[in-house]
Amino acid sequence: MACNAPQSPDTPASPEFQKGSYGYDVAFLKKHLDHPIELWNEDGARILVSANYQGRVMTSSTNGDTGNSAGWINYDLIASGQLKQQFNPVGGEERFWIGPEGGQYSFYFKKGDSFNIRHWQVPPVIDTVPYQVTHSDSTSVEFSQAATLTNYSGTEFNMFINRNIRLLTKDDVNRRLQNTTIPDGVKWVAYESENIIKNTGENSWTKENGLISIWLLGMFTPSDETVAIIPFHQQPHLRNYITDNYFGKIPADRLIAKDSVLLLKCDGKHRSKLGLSPVIAKPLAASFDFKRNMLTIIFFDIDPEGDYVNAKWELQKEPYKGDVVNAYNDGPLEDGSQLGPFYELESSSAAKALQPGETQVYRQATCHFEGDYAALKSLAQNLLGVDLDQAKMP
């Protein structure tokens, strides 16, 4: 069905584009994947999605084939045609995963294994299993897949997954921008993913046996001039709601607090992860690439009364006191190898105790803006409460 999807009107049969452009990545992915699906509009917005990789948004562009490719692509791994045993970091700027990653209800560690990288294993249904395309047109595509997973504590989960990707209109984007609008002189591309899990088993999902969160992660290209921007609400005992030691304490020169935002250096050279509790998080997170002059923003919902799974790689006293939003900077592992380099913006749903036949829905919107720096600076100030001039990190 994917091969019948409408194609972008400006994609040549044999494009020749510079590496880093959207056209280059389209040509590469069409060569190595089975009929990737392209969503597009007449204003130059482009999105490339793959059923091979679980309905993943591989990359996008604000300006057709000649525009910057927003997503990080692991060219060597994809071109090899081989599958890694633990995890296949093929890239892609939004992928569907599930949580928790660590703890007694983890889906990434077997019972009795130590919580370290050697025992970490990504379930095939979110790593190597292709999804079925159930609908596609020029502005939307829908995927589905059945799955059975077992957590660290031995609880089995039978589920059905639906993932729907929709290209957003200018009016859609402006509604998300609250008290501002897309400035003149700025190109943009935006899409929303709707992610649905259904309990297809005979047993209820309970907190005592572990629950599931819908976890969305975007891989982007790092640089020495890129910073993640994570806004938050001021709160007494603020440090209790910020996690900055997932893989060791983040060095002070890589994580800086300015007013009500946290800035994380995203150069792909030091493995570090930041997380915010729903108690202080705002329903958006961002990054700015000063090298390419690109502002990326993700929008997501927060359930202030919800249970958010704890992703830390340890047995936990509070398994439902986790993060709603994360930023990750890739870097060398203990053995000197590296998954990327890339950086990530991530959001998670609350975990729901679903009865048989019940479903949970979680949505996230991803927007990229490029163009006049002064206009982007104004947008970031109005939406994120950050002065981009002050967000640059050494």
Buried (B, 14 or more C-beta within 10 A) or exposed (E): BBEEBEBBEEBEEEBEBEEEBBBBBBBBBBEBBEBBBBBBBEEBBBBBBBBBBBBBBBBBBBBBBBBBBBBBBBBEBBEEEEEBEBBBBBBBBBBBBBBBBBBBBBBBBEEEBEBEBEBBBBBEBBBBBBBEBEEBEBBBBBBBBEBEBBBBEEBEBBBBBBBBBBBBBBEBBEEBBEEEBBBEEBBBBBBBBBBBBBBBBEEEBEEEBBBBBBBBBBBBBBBEBBBBBBBBEEEEEBEEBBBBEBBEEBEEEBBBEEEBBBBBBBBBBBBBBBBBBBBBBBBBBBBBBBEBBBBBBBBBBBBEEBBBBBBBBEEBEEBBBBBBBBBBBBBBEEEEEBBBBBBBBBBBBBBBBBEEEEBBBBBBBBBBBBBBEEBBBBBBBBBBBBEBEEBEBE
